[in-house]
Amino acid sequence: MKKRSAFSLLTSCAQGVRHCYVIAVITMLISILLTFLSPQIIRFAVDSVIGDKEFQAPAFLTAAFDQIGGWDALRQNIVFCALALLLCAILAGLFNYNSLMNLTYGTEKLTKKLRDRLFAHIQHLPFKWHTDSYTGDIIQRCTSDVETVHTFIARHLIEIVRTIIFVISALVLMFSMNIKLTLVSAAFIPFIISYSLLFHRRVSKQFLQADEAEGALMVAIQENLTGVRVVRAFGREKHELKGFGKKLDAFTNKWIDLGYTLGFYWGIGDFATGSQLLAVVCAGAFWAAQGRLTLGELLAFIFYTQLLTEPVRGLGRRLSELSKTGVSMKRICEIVDAQVEKEPLDVLMPDLSADIEFKDVCFAYGEKEILSNINFKVKRGSTFGILGSTGSGKSTITYLLNRLYELPPGGGSIEIGGIDIRNISRDHLRRSVGLVLQEPFLFSKTIKENIAIASASGDLDKIRKAADIAAVDDNIMDFGDGYDTMVGERGITLSGGQKQRIAIARTLMLDCPIMVFDDSTSSVDMETDEKIRLALRENSGDATVILISHRINTLMQAEAIIVLHDGKIIQSGTHEELLHEEGTYRRVYKMQSDAGLGNR
């Protein structure tokens, strides 16, 4: 995938509002023109109205003066010059207001589109990308980094353009009045710009380090908040505070170092621009005393130099913001450039009420092999069980079946009804394979909304039926607001078993032809587990059910069972067959029976 440049990303997001930026620039130019006209009016008033220097005015101005009584009338009513200054100031303010309004509108629309595109792109990134990325860092890129870009475009970009136009326009006007004094003023500009560019290169590295430190801080906050129960349960408050303090110190020190660098630059910049104004005043006063420069021209030069001082002095600030924005845009582009899940145009959407077959399936996370030559077949409408220890590859099988992870080339195949799942539409496959995980995620919504979140039906009777099969309806009705009870963030207000049963009900709402329960009753007591299994058998209809569990009693009713160990199938058969065979299944059954867990 070709990497998208920051400029192309921003211009694509600016579609529909580009005219706002054109209008903003045009009105800004007019505002600058009116601002630069004011020193010329002052120069004219001092030299030609108060003084007696002949003013070479254009023909239309001369004609206008003649209509009001000529130069003598203007000299007797110098208030006209003051009114002209006031008019220029008012018009300059109005055009500047129009420029800022268009810039603000365009930037807000651009930023909205950038946020929308980022969020939409993240939704379509592979599951592996999410597991390899830190949530806090992703959040920081989508909030803080986007806000940095927004601030730069809304406040600083137009100022950089304004500074360039200010410098060019002011130098042209100053050269037209006095070349020597212009050279005195302009002599400081190359130094200021060169110093700003050197500073830009230095500060960009510091901004990157500060941004990365902020990302690490966001990760620490996010992990602490989502794991608050673990922190409290194990009395880890002091440890977490200490770890957070280290990250906060690192973040603070990065910004303190950055502040020192910025302060040093701004101090040098202020000294340079102050020296520029001092040089203009001293040289101009000397030449004015010699009669080589009029008083009006000197005043105009001082005004132009002052007009240049703030934009040129602020150039370093703008460039430092440019550095910061460049870092933020790079981090945003890293998300946008990430490869989304793509499918060929000829993907299939077959009926998935069919046999499932794993053929020589091999899979690894990086260098670590998880599955090795896995072969098994699940008959349509049957219940299939998978037993295995932690890390044996049980959950990986479900991720591969759902195409959350893709099989690598040469990694075998997974077929449903004889069709390789790589040729089946992902959306169609995931809508047809209901997956209930050991650690389900619940949204901060009502219980009713959580159960119906993936279903087109919001019918309460259907929701309650699914909840009843999952043996959670009675628990829900015991809550004060019943199905309208709000679930805390990540389901924190519910017990582990309640969350698992609500997740089961959510999957049952989909009426999927294939249902996978990945240790989804591990937090449920034995009696409730048995109740759920009986209800599932009675209500699953023709659905193919895959049960993954470490409990023998959960698997014993399955028509076929496989036992995984270190990513390999070491046993397969029915419950009765495996009990009569020496191996892991029989050993686990005996241990659970002795503990009163395996013979229910």
C-alpha positions as CSV (number, residue, x, y, z in Angstrom):
1,M,0.0,0.0,0.0
2,K,1.4,3.4,-1.0
3,K,1.9,5.7,1.9
4,R,-0.3,8.7,2.0
5,S,1.4,12.0,2.5
6,A,0.2,14.4,5.2
7,F,-0.6,17.0,2.5
8,S,-2.7,14.6,0.4
9,L,-4.6,13.5,3.4
10,L,-5.4,17.1,4.4
11,T,-6.4,18.1,0.9
12,S,-8.7,15.2,0.5
13,C,-10.3,16.0,3.9
14,A,-10.7,19.7,2.7
15,Q,-12.9,18.7,-0.2
16,G,-16.1,20.8,-0.1
17,V,-14.5,23.6,1.9
18,R,-11.5,24.5,-0.2
19,H,-13.3,27.7,-1.4
20,C,-13.3,28.8,2.3
21,Y,-9.5,28.8,2.3
22,V,-9.4,30.6,-1.0
23,I,-11.7,33.3,0.4
24,A,-9.7,33.4,3.6
25,V,-6.5,34.1,1.7
26,I,-8.1,36.7,-0.6
27,T,-9.7,38.7,2.3
28,M,-6.4,38.4,4.2
29,L,-4.6,39.9,1.3
30,I,-7.0,42.8,1.2
31,S,-6.7,43.3,5.0
32,I,-2.9,43.4,4.6
33,L,-3.2,45.9,1.8
34,L,-5.3,48.2,3.9
35,T,-2.9,47.8,6.9
36,F,0.0,48.8,4.7
37,L,-1.9,51.8,3.4
38,S,-2.1,53.4,6.8
39,P,1.7,54.2,7.1
40,Q,1.5,55.8,3.6
41,I,-1.4,58.0,4.8
42,I,0.7,59.0,7.8
43,R,3.6,59.7,5.5
44,F,1.4,61.8,3.2
45,A,-0.1,63.7,6.1
46,V,3.3,64.6,7.6
47,D,5.2,65.4,4.4
48,S,2.5,66.8,2.1
49,V,-0.3,68.1,4.3
50,I,1.6,69.4,7.4
51,G,4.8,69.8,5.3
52,D,5.1,71.3,1.9
53,K,6.6,68.3,0.0
54,E,4.9,67.8,-3.4
55,F,3.0,64.5,-3.5
56,Q,2.9,62.6,-6.8
57,A,-0.7,61.3,-6.6
58,P,-2.5,59.3,-9.3
59,A,-4.7,61.3,-11.6
60,F,-8.0,60.0,-10.0
61,L,-6.8,61.1,-6.5
62,T,-5.7,64.6,-7.8
63,A,-9.2,65.0,-9.4
64,A,-10.9,64.0,-6.1
65,F,-8.8,66.5,-4.2
66,D,-9.7,69.2,-6.7
67,Q,-13.4,68.5,-6.1
68,I,-13.0,69.2,-2.4
69,G,-11.0,72.4,-2.9
70,G,-7.5,71.1,-3.7
71,W,-4.5,70.7,-1.4
72,D,-5.2,73.9,0.5
73,A,-8.6,72.6,1.7
74,L,-7.0,69.3,2.7
75,R,-4.3,71.1,4.7
76,Q,-7.0,73.1,6.5
77,N,-9.0,69.9,7.3
78,I,-6.3,67.4,8.3
79,V,-9.2,65.5,9.9
80,F,-9.7,63.9,6.5
81,C,-6.4,62.1,6.9
82,A,-7.5,60.8,10.3
83,L,-10.8,59.7,8.8
84,A,-8.9,57.9,6.1
85,L,-6.8,56.1,8.7
86,L,-10.0,55.2,10.6
87,L,-11.7,53.9,7.4
88,C,-8.6,51.7,6.6
89,A,-8.6,50.3,10.1
90,I,-12.3,49.5,10.0
91,L,-12.1,47.9,6.5
92,A,-9.0,46.0,7.5
93,G,-10.8,44.6,10.6
94,L,-13.8,43.6,8.6
95,F,-11.8,41.8,5.9
96,N,-9.7,40.1,8.7
97,Y,-12.9,39.0,10.4
98,N,-14.2,37.5,7.2
99,S,-10.9,35.7,6.7
100,L,-10.9,34.2,10.1
101,M,-14.6,33.2,9.8
102,N,-14.0,31.3,6.6
103,L,-10.8,29.8,8.0
104,T,-12.6,28.6,11.1
105,Y,-15.5,27.1,9.2
106,G,-13.2,25.3,6.7
107,T,-10.9,24.0,9.5
108,E,-13.8,22.7,11.6
109,K,-15.2,20.8,8.6
110,L,-11.8,19.5,7.6
111,T,-11.1,18.3,11.2
112,K,-14.5,16.6,11.4
113,K,-13.8,14.7,8.2
114,L,-10.3,13.8,9.4
115,R,-11.8,12.4,12.7
116,D,-14.5,10.5,10.8
117,R,-12.0,9.0,8.4
118,L,-9.7,8.0,11.2
119,F,-12.5,6.3,13.2
120,A,-13.9,4.6,10.1
121,H,-10.5,3.4,9.0
122,I,-9.8,1.9,12.5
123,Q,-13.1,0.0,12.3
124,H,-11.8,-1.9,9.2
125,L,-8.3,-2.6,10.4
126,P,-7.4,-6.2,11.0
127,F,-7.7,-7.8,14.5
128,K,-4.0,-8.2,14.6
129,W,-3.4,-4.5,14.2
130,H,-5.6,-3.9,17.3
131,T,-3.8,-6.5,19.3
132,D,-0.4,-5.1,18.4
133,S,-1.4,-1.5,19.3
134,Y,-1.9,0.2,22.6
135,T,-5.4,1.6,23.1
136,G,-4.1,4.7,24.9
137,D,-1.8,5.5,22.1
138,I,-4.6,5.1,19.5
139,I,-6.8,7.4,21.5
140,Q,-4.1,9.9,21.8
141,R,-3.5,10.0,18.0
142,C,-7.3,10.4,17.4
143,T,-7.7,13.2,20.0
144,S,-4.6,15.0,21.0
145,D,-2.8,14.7,17.6
146,V,-5.9,15.6,15.6
147,E,-6.4,18.6,17.9
148,T,-2.8,19.7,17.2
149,V,-3.4,19.6,13.5
150,H,-6.7,21.5,14.0
151,T,-5.0,24.2,16.0
152,F,-2.2,24.7,13.5
153,I,-4.5,25.0,10.5
154,A,-6.9,27.3,12.4
155,R,-4.3,29.6,14.0
156,H,-0.8,29.2,12.7
157,L,-0.9,28.2,9.0
158,I,-2.6,31.5,8.0
159,E,-0.1,33.4,10.1
160,I,2.8,31.8,8.2
161,V,1.2,32.8,4.9
162,R,0.5,36.3,6.4
163,T,4.2,36.6,7.5
164,I,5.5,35.8,4.1
165,I,3.1,38.3,2.4
166,F,3.9,40.9,5.1
167,V,7.7,40.6,4.5
168,I,7.4,40.7,0.7
169,S,4.9,43.6,0.6
170,A,6.7,45.6,3.3
171,L,10.1,45.3,1.6
172,V,8.6,46.3,-1.8
173,L,7.1,49.5,-0.3
174,M,10.2,50.2,1.8
175,F,12.5,49.8,-1.2
176,S,10.3,52.3,-3.1
177,M,10.9,54.9,-0.4
178,N,14.6,54.5,0.6
179,I,16.9,51.7,-0.5
180,K,19.6,52.2,2.2
181,L,17.2,52.2,5.2
182,T,15.4,49.2,3.7
183,L,18.7,47.3,3.6
184,V,19.3,48.2,7.3
185,S,15.9,46.8,8.2
186,A,16.2,43.7,5.9
187,A,19.7,42.8,7.1
188,F,18.2,41.2,10.2
189,I,15.6,39.1,8.4
190,P,17.9,36.4,6.9
191,F,19.4,35.9,10.4
192,I,15.9,35.5,12.0
193,I,14.7,33.2,9.3
194,S,17.9,31.1,9.3
195,Y,17.8,30.8,13.0
196,S,14.1,29.8,12.9
197,L,14.8,27.0,10.4
198,L,17.7,25.6,12.5
199,F,15.4,25.8,15.5
200,H,12.6,24.0,13.5
201,R,14.9,21.0,12.9
202,R,16.0,20.8,16.5
203,V,12.6,21.2,18.1
204,S,10.9,18.6,15.9
205,K,12.8,15.8,17.6
206,Q,11.9,17.1,21.0
207,F,8.2,17.3,20.0
208,L,8.3,13.7,18.9
209,Q,9.8,12.6,22.2
210,A,7.3,14.6,24.1
211,D,4.4,13.2,22.0
212,E,5.6,9.6,22.6
213,A,5.9,10.3,26.3
214,E,2.3,11.6,26.3
215,G,1.2,8.4,24.5
216,A,2.9,6.2,27.2
217,L,1.1,8.3,29.8
218,M,-2.2,7.8,28.1
219,V,-1.6,4.0,28.0
220,A,-0.9,4.0,31.7
221,I,-4.1,5.9,32.5
222,Q,-6.2,3.7,30.2
223,E,-4.8,0.4,31.7
224,N,-5.3,1.7,35.2
225,L,-8.9,2.8,34.7
226,T,-9.9,-0.4,32.9
227,G,-8.1,-2.6,35.5
228,V,-9.3,-0.7,38.5
229,R,-10.8,-3.8,40.1
230,V,-7.6,-5.7,39.9
231,V,-5.7,-2.7,41.3
232,R,-8.1,-2.5,44.3
233,A,-8.3,-6.3,44.8
234,F,-4.6,-6.7,45.1
235,G,-3.9,-3.4,46.9
236,R,-1.7,-2.2,44.0
237,E,-2.6,1.5,44.5
238,K,0.9,2.5,45.6
239,H,2.6,0.5,42.9
240,E,0.4,2.0,40.2
241,L,1.0,5.5,41.6
242,K,4.7,4.9,41.5
243,G,4.6,3.6,37.9
244,F,2.4,6.4,36.8
245,G,4.7,8.9,38.6
246,K,7.7,7.7,36.6
247,K,5.8,8.1,33.3
248,L,4.5,11.5,34.4
249,D,8.0,12.6,35.4
250,A,9.3,11.5,32.0
251,F,6.5,13.4,30.3
252,T,7.0,16.5,32.4
253,N,10.8,16.5,31.9
254,K,10.4,16.2,28.1
255,W,8.1,19.3,28.1
256,I,10.3,21.2,30.5
257,D,13.3,20.6,28.1
258,L,11.1,21.6,25.2
259,G,10.1,24.8,27.1
260,Y,13.8,25.7,27.7
261,T,14.5,25.3,24.0
262,L,11.5,27.4,23.1
263,G,12.3,30.0,25.7
264,F,15.9,30.3,24.4
265,Y,14.7,30.7,20.8
266,W,12.1,33.3,21.7
267,G,14.6,35.3,23.8
268,I,17.1,35.4,20.9
269,G,14.2,36.3,18.5
270,D,13.0,39.1,20.6
271,F,16.5,40.5,20.9
272,A,17.0,40.3,17.1
273,T,13.7,42.0,16.3
274,G,14.3,44.7,18.9
275,S,17.8,45.3,17.5
276,Q,16.2,45.6,14.0
277,L,13.8,48.4,15.2
278,L,16.6,50.2,17.0
279,A,18.8,50.1,13.9
280,V,16.1,51.5,11.8
281,V,15.3,54.4,14.3
282,C,19.0,55.3,14.7
283,A,19.9,55.2,11.0
284,G,16.7,56.9,9.9
285,A,17.1,59.7,12.5
286,F,20.7,60.3,11.3
287,W,19.7,60.5,7.6
288,A,16.6,62.6,8.4
289,A,18.8,65.1,10.2
290,Q,21.0,65.2,7.1
291,G,17.9,65.9,4.9
292,R,18.3,62.6,3.1
293,L,15.1,61.3,4.5
294,T,11.8,63.0,5.2
295,L,10.1,62.8,8.6
296,G,7.1,61.1,7.0
297,E,9.2,58.5,5.4
298,L,11.0,57.8,8.7
299,L,7.7,57.4,10.5
300,A,6.4,55.1,7.7
301,F,9.6,53.0,8.0
302,I,9.2,52.7,11.7
303,F,5.5,51.6,11.2
304,Y,6.5,49.1,8.6
305,T,9.3,47.7,10.8
306,Q,6.9,47.4,13.7
307,L,4.4,45.7,11.4
308,L,7.2,43.2,10.5
309,T,8.4,42.7,14.0
310,E,5.5,40.6,15.3
311,P,5.1,38.3,12.3
312,V,8.9,37.7,12.0
313,R,9.3,37.3,15.7
314,G,6.4,34.9,15.7
315,L,7.8,32.9,12.8
316,G,9.7,30.7,15.2
317,R,6.6,30.0,17.2
318,R,4.8,29.1,13.9
319,L,7.6,26.9,12.8
320,S,7.7,25.2,16.2
321,E,4.0,24.5,15.8
322,L,4.7,23.3,12.3
323,S,7.2,20.8,13.8
324,K,4.7,19.6,16.3
325,T,2.0,19.3,13.6
326,G,4.4,17.4,11.4
327,V,4.9,14.8,14.1
328,S,1.2,14.6,14.8
329,M,0.4,14.2,11.1
330,K,3.0,11.5,10.8
331,R,1.4,9.6,13.7
332,I,-2.1,10.0,12.1
333,C,-0.8,8.9,8.7
334,E,0.6,5.7,10.3
335,I,-3.0,4.8,11.2
336,V,-4.4,5.8,7.8
337,D,-1.6,3.9,6.0
338,A,-2.3,0.7,7.9
339,Q,-3.7,-1.9,5.6
340,V,-7.4,-2.5,6.0
341,E,-9.1,-5.9,5.5
342,K,-9.7,-6.2,1.8
343,E,-11.6,-8.8,-0.1
344,P,-11.7,-9.8,-3.8
345,L,-14.7,-8.7,-5.9
346,D,-15.8,-12.3,-6.4
347,V,-16.3,-13.2,-2.7
348,L,-19.1,-15.7,-2.0
349,M,-22.0,-15.5,0.5
350,P,-23.1,-19.2,0.7
351,D,-25.4,-20.8,3.2
352,L,-23.1,-21.7,6.1
353,S,-25.4,-24.4,7.5
354,A,-22.8,-27.0,6.4
355,D,-19.9,-29.1,7.6
356,I,-16.8,-27.4,8.9
357,E,-13.4,-28.9,8.1
358,F,-9.9,-27.9,9.2
359,K,-7.3,-29.2,6.8
360,D,-3.6,-29.2,7.8
361,V,-4.0,-25.9,9.6
362,C,-0.8,-24.3,10.8
363,F,-0.5,-20.9,12.5
364,A,2.0,-18.9,14.4
365,Y,2.1,-15.6,16.2
366,G,5.4,-14.2,15.0
367,E,8.0,-16.9,15.5
368,K,5.9,-18.8,18.0
369,E,4.0,-21.7,16.5
370,I,0.5,-22.1,17.9
371,L,-1.2,-24.7,15.7
372,S,0.5,-27.5,13.8
373,N,-1.2,-29.7,11.2
374,I,-4.7,-29.5,12.7
375,N,-7.2,-31.7,11.0
376,F,-10.8,-32.3,12.1
377,K,-14.4,-32.1,10.8
378,V,-17.5,-30.8,12.4
379,K,-20.7,-32.3,11.1
380,R,-23.5,-29.8,10.2
381,G,-26.0,-29.4,13.1
382,S,-23.7,-31.3,15.6
383,T,-22.1,-30.3,18.8
384,F,-18.3,-30.4,18.7
385,G,-16.1,-30.1,21.8
386,I,-12.5,-28.9,22.2
387,L,-10.5,-29.5,25.4
388,G,-7.1,-28.2,26.0
389,S,-4.8,-26.5,28.5
390,T,-4.1,-22.7,28.5
391,G,-2.0,-21.8,25.4
392,S,-2.8,-25.0,23.5
393,G,-4.4,-23.0,20.7
394,K,-8.1,-23.4,21.5
395,S,-9.0,-19.7,21.1
396,T,-6.8,-19.4,18.0
397,I,-9.0,-22.0,16.3
398,T,-12.1,-19.7,16.8
399,Y,-10.2,-16.6,15.6
400,L,-9.2,-18.4,12.4
401,L,-12.7,-19.7,11.9
402,N,-14.1,-16.2,12.2
403,R,-11.2,-14.8,10.1
404,L,-10.1,-12.4,12.8
405,Y,-6.7,-13.8,11.9
406,E,-5.9,-15.0,8.3
407,L,-4.3,-18.3,7.6
408,P,-0.8,-17.7,6.1
409,P,0.2,-19.0,2.7
410,G,0.9,-22.7,3.0
411,G,-0.9,-22.8,6.4
412,G,-3.6,-25.2,5.3
413,S,-7.3,-24.3,4.8
414,I,-10.6,-24.1,6.6
415,E,-13.7,-25.0,4.6
416,I,-17.4,-24.7,5.3
417,G,-19.5,-26.7,2.9
418,G,-16.4,-27.4,0.8
419,I,-15.7,-23.7,0.3
420,D,-12.5,-22.1,1.6
421,I,-13.5,-19.4,4.1
422,R,-10.9,-17.1,2.4
423,N,-13.4,-17.0,-0.5
424,I,-16.3,-16.2,1.7
425,S,-17.2,-12.5,2.5
426,R,-15.9,-11.6,6.0
427,D,-19.1,-9.8,6.9
428,H,-21.2,-12.7,5.8
429,L,-18.9,-15.2,7.7
430,R,-18.9,-13.1,10.9
431,R,-22.7,-12.7,10.9
432,S,-23.0,-16.4,10.5
433,V,-20.5,-17.5,13.1
434,G,-21.7,-16.4,16.5
435,L,-18.7,-16.1,18.9
436,V,-18.9,-15.9,22.7
437,L,-15.5,-15.3,24.3
438,Q,-14.4,-16.1,27.8
439,E,-14.0,-12.4,28.6
440,P,-16.9,-10.8,26.8
441,F,-17.0,-7.0,26.2
442,L,-20.2,-5.2,27.2
443,F,-20.9,-1.6,26.2
444,S,-21.9,1.2,28.6
445,K,-25.6,0.8,27.5
446,T,-28.6,-0.8,29.0
447,I,-28.7,-4.6,29.3
448,K,-31.5,-4.7,26.7
449,E,-29.3,-2.7,24.3
450,N,-26.3,-4.9,24.9
451,I,-28.2,-8.1,24.2
452,A,-29.8,-6.7,21.0
453,I,-26.8,-4.7,19.8
454,A,-25.9,-7.1,17.0
455,S,-29.5,-7.9,16.1
456,A,-31.9,-6.0,13.9
457,S,-34.7,-7.0,16.3
458,G,-35.2,-5.0,19.5
459,D,-38.3,-7.0,20.5
460,L,-38.3,-7.5,24.3
461,D,-39.9,-10.9,24.1
462,K,-37.2,-12.2,21.9
463,I,-34.5,-10.6,24.1
464,R,-36.0,-12.2,27.2
465,K,-36.2,-15.6,25.4
466,A,-32.5,-15.4,24.6
467,A,-31.7,-14.3,28.1
468,D,-33.7,-17.2,29.5
469,I,-31.8,-19.7,27.5
470,A,-28.6,-18.1,28.8
471,A,-30.0,-18.5,32.3
472,V,-29.7,-14.8,33.1
473,D,-33.3,-13.6,32.8
474,D,-34.1,-14.0,36.5
475,N,-30.9,-12.1,37.5
476,I,-31.8,-9.2,35.2
477,M,-35.4,-9.0,36.5
478,D,-34.0,-8.8,40.0
479,F,-32.3,-5.5,39.1
480,G,-34.2,-2.4,39.9
481,D,-34.6,-1.3,36.3
482,G,-34.7,-4.8,34.8
483,Y,-33.6,-4.8,31.2
484,D,-33.2,-1.0,31.3
485,T,-30.5,-1.3,33.9
486,M,-27.4,0.6,32.8
487,V,-24.2,-1.5,32.4
488,G,-21.1,0.2,33.8
489,E,-18.1,0.7,31.5
490,R,-16.9,-2.7,30.2
491,G,-19.7,-4.3,32.3
492,I,-18.0,-3.5,35.6
493,T,-21.3,-3.4,37.5
494,L,-22.0,-7.1,36.7
495,S,-20.4,-10.3,37.9
496,G,-18.2,-12.3,35.6
497,G,-20.9,-15.0,35.2
498,Q,-23.6,-12.4,34.5
499,K,-21.4,-10.8,31.8
500,Q,-20.8,-14.2,30.2
501,R,-24.5,-15.1,30.2
502,I,-25.5,-11.7,28.7
503,A,-22.9,-12.3,26.0
504,I,-24.4,-15.7,25.3
505,A,-27.8,-14.2,25.0
506,R,-26.4,-11.5,22.6
507,T,-25.1,-14.3,20.3
508,L,-28.4,-16.3,20.5
509,M,-30.2,-13.2,19.2
510,L,-28.4,-13.6,15.9
511,D,-29.8,-17.1,15.1
512,C,-26.4,-18.0,13.6
513,P,-26.0,-21.3,11.8
514,I,-22.6,-21.7,13.6
515,M,-22.2,-20.9,17.3
516,V,-18.8,-21.0,19.1
517,F,-18.6,-20.9,22.9
518,D,-15.0,-20.2,23.9
519,D,-14.9,-21.2,27.6
520,S,-17.9,-18.8,27.9
521,T,-19.3,-20.4,31.0
522,S,-16.0,-20.5,33.0
523,S,-17.3,-17.9,35.5
524,V,-20.7,-19.7,35.9
525,D,-21.4,-22.2,38.6
526,M,-21.8,-25.9,37.7
527,E,-25.6,-25.9,38.1
528,T,-26.1,-22.9,35.9
529,D,-23.6,-24.3,33.4
530,E,-25.7,-27.4,33.1
531,K,-28.9,-25.4,32.8
532,I,-27.4,-23.4,29.9
533,R,-26.2,-26.5,28.1
534,L,-29.6,-28.2,28.3
535,A,-31.4,-25.0,27.1
536,L,-28.9,-24.7,24.2
537,R,-29.4,-28.3,23.1
538,E,-33.2,-27.7,23.1
539,N,-33.1,-24.4,21.3
540,S,-30.1,-24.5,18.9
541,G,-32.1,-26.3,16.2
542,D,-30.0,-27.1,13.2
543,A,-27.1,-24.8,14.4
544,T,-23.6,-26.2,14.5
545,V,-22.3,-25.7,18.0
546,I,-18.6,-25.7,18.9
547,L,-17.9,-25.8,22.7
548,I,-14.4,-24.9,24.0
549,S,-13.9,-25.6,27.6
550,H,-11.6,-26.9,30.3
551,R,-14.6,-28.6,32.0
552,I,-15.4,-32.2,31.0
553,N,-19.0,-31.8,32.0
554,T,-19.4,-29.0,29.5
555,L,-18.1,-31.2,26.7
556,M,-19.4,-34.6,27.5
557,Q,-22.6,-34.4,25.5
558,A,-20.8,-33.4,22.3
559,E,-20.9,-35.8,19.4
560,A,-17.2,-35.5,18.9
561,I,-14.4,-34.1,21.0
562,I,-10.7,-33.3,20.3
563,V,-8.0,-32.7,22.8
564,L,-5.3,-30.1,22.1
565,H,-1.8,-30.0,23.5
566,D,0.9,-27.6,22.4
567,G,-1.0,-26.8,19.2
568,K,-1.5,-30.4,18.2
569,I,-4.5,-32.8,18.4
570,I,-3.4,-35.6,20.7
571,Q,-6.8,-37.3,21.1
572,S,-10.2,-37.4,19.4
573,G,-13.5,-39.3,19.8
574,T,-16.7,-39.3,21.8
575,H,-16.8,-38.8,25.5
576,E,-17.2,-42.6,26.1
577,E,-14.4,-43.4,23.7
578,L,-12.0,-41.0,25.3
579,L,-12.8,-42.3,28.8
580,H,-11.7,-45.8,27.8
581,E,-8.5,-44.4,26.3
582,E,-5.4,-43.6,28.3
583,G,-4.5,-39.9,27.9
584,T,-5.2,-36.4,28.9
585,Y,-9.0,-36.5,28.6
586,R,-9.3,-39.4,31.0
587,R,-6.8,-37.9,33.4
588,V,-8.6,-34.5,33.5
589,Y,-12.0,-36.3,33.9
590,K,-10.6,-38.2,36.9
591,M,-9.2,-35.0,38.5
592,Q,-12.5,-33.2,38.0
593,S,-14.5,-36.2,39.3
594,D,-12.4,-36.4,42.4
595,A,-13.1,-32.7,42.9
596,G,-16.8,-33.2,42.3
597,L,-16.7,-31.3,39.0
598,G,-16.7,-34.0,36.3
599,N,-19.6,-36.3,36.7
600,R,-22.6,-34.0,36.6
